[in-house]
Amino acid sequence: MSLINEYRATEEAIKELQERLKNLSQDDKLKKELEFEGKLRTLMGEYQKSLRDIIAMLDPDAKLSKAPRAAVKTTGTKRARKVKQYKNPNTGEVIETKGGNHKTLKEWKAKWGSDVVESWATLLG
């Protein structure tokens, strides 16, 4: 886009935004909200309360923190599985696994049943 076209497009966008602003400033709902905000801020100043104080009074369960949102997402990682050791009393064979997707463990569960095989398990560290 040439510089003159960019200038004209920006000028047109400014005109549209000014018209939108003019329409909004005449809206009764906006006037009421602005009036409410002004009175609320005056009242907060009179009682020396911050917005955090007001939110804490109205919604004590609200969690206001200055931690970035990315830090909140990283706390949702899975917890590491613990190693289980299974000792088959029939064969004396021992296996160690973190999950149930172990070939020999599946064979044992198919042969002796899941409850019986789980009774052979001991939790390691």
Secondary structure, DSSP 8 states (H G I E B T S, - for coil): --HHHHHHHHHHHHHHHHHHHHHHHT-HHHHHHHHHHHHHHHHHHHTT--HHHHHHHH-TT-----S-HHHHHHTT------EEEEE-TTT--EEEESSS--HHHHHHHHHH-HHHHHHTEEEE-
